[in-house]
Each structure stands twice: as C-alpha cells, then as structure tokens.
C-alpha cells in the first residue's frame, strides 16, 4: 500500500475526525476517502497485507464448501 506523508496541520485535522471523510482538492474534486484509526498507530504495527497467500485462501474456501458444518437451526 502506498503512503502519503501529510504536513502537521492536515495531520491534526485528520486525527481530530470522529468518522470517515471525503478528501477534496481546491476545485472540489473528490480525491478519495479517509477512515481514521481508533488510536494512532505506527505504520510498522499495521497489518497491511493479508495473513496468507491467495492459494491458502482458495484452499480454505474449498474446504469450507466440502464441509460446510451444521445448519444454525441445529444449535
């Protein structure tokens, strides 16, 4: 995932948000969305990549289709 370093003023504005925001440029064009984290966290501490490979995910899906478990009404 790419990173964009923001200046201190914008960083404070973004850190003060309580919910999602649309980022717009000076002409009012939407650039993207911003979702604040619950707590400020160092980038190194974030899990930005999925924990497994695509092949591992496919294998888990295949197993789930083969053995879907019990219907909820049996609980």
Backbone torsions as a table, in degrees:
resi	resn	phi	psi	omega
1	UNK	NA	138.8	179.6
2	UNK	-77.5	155.7	177.4
3	UNK	-121.3	145.1	173.0
4	UNK	-126.0	120.7	178.8
5	UNK	-82.9	130.0	-179.7
6	UNK	-105.6	155.9	178.4
7	UNK	-74.2	168.8	-174.0
8	UNK	-59.4	-40.4	-177.3
9	UNK	-64.1	-47.3	178.9
10	UNK	-67.0	-38.8	177.5
11	UNK	-57.1	-41.7	178.5
12	UNK	-67.1	-39.6	177.6
13	UNK	-62.1	-46.9	-178.4
14	UNK	-66.7	-39.5	179.7
15	UNK	-65.4	-25.7	-179.2
16	UNK	-84.0	-5.9	-179.4
17	UNK	-71.6	142.6	178.6
18	UNK	-101.0	-9.4	-179.2
19	UNK	-151.4	-173.2	-178.5
20	UNK	-67.6	156.0	178.7
21	UNK	-142.9	152.4	172.2
22	UNK	-96.4	127.9	177.1
23	UNK	-90.0	130.4	-179.1
24	UNK	-126.6	153.1	176.9
25	UNK	-89.7	-175.1	-175.9
26	UNK	-64.2	-22.8	178.0
27	UNK	-89.9	2.5	178.6
28	UNK	84.4	11.1	178.8
29	UNK	-81.0	132.5	178.4
30	UNK	-69.4	129.5	179.9
31	UNK	-101.9	-29.3	-178.0
32	UNK	164.0	-172.3	-177.3
33	UNK	-113.8	152.4	176.3
34	UNK	-126.9	129.2	175.2
35	UNK	-120.8	113.5	-178.6
36	UNK	-70.4	148.3	172.8
37	UNK	-78.2	156.9	178.8
38	UNK	-65.1	-36.2	177.6
39	UNK	-135.7	142.1	175.5
40	UNK	-57.8	134.6	-175.4
41	UNK	-137.7	143.4	176.3
42	UNK	-70.0	143.1	-177.8
43	UNK	-55.8	-37.7	-178.6
44	UNK	-62.0	-23.3	-177.2
45	UNK	-88.5	-10.6	-179.3
46	UNK	-82.3	145.6	173.1
47	UNK	-97.5	97.1	-175.4
48	UNK	-91.8	-15.0	179.0
49	UNK	-112.0	150.7	177.6
50	UNK	-62.1	150.4	-175.4
51	UNK	-68.8	-22.7	-178.7
52	UNK	-126.3	177.6	178.4
53	UNK	-84.8	167.6	176.9
54	UNK	-61.6	-38.1	179.2
55	UNK	-63.9	-40.2	178.4
56	UNK	-65.3	-38.9	177.6
57	UNK	-63.9	-42.9	178.3
58	UNK	-62.9	-40.3	178.8
59	UNK	-63.5	-41.2	178.0
60	UNK	-64.4	-41.0	177.6
61	UNK	-63.3	-42.1	-179.9
62	UNK	-61.5	-45.9	179.0
63	UNK	-62.7	-38.7	-179.7
64	UNK	-66.4	-36.8	177.6
65	UNK	-68.0	-38.2	-178.5
66	UNK	-72.2	-31.8	-177.7
67	UNK	-136.3	79.2	-173.8
68	UNK	-72.8	-8.5	-179.7
69	UNK	90.4	-166.1	-178.2
70	UNK	-92.8	148.9	174.4
71	UNK	-63.7	150.2	-178.4
72	UNK	-60.6	-33.6	-178.0
73	UNK	-65.6	-11.6	177.5
74	UNK	-82.4	-6.2	-178.4
75	UNK	-88.8	NA	NA
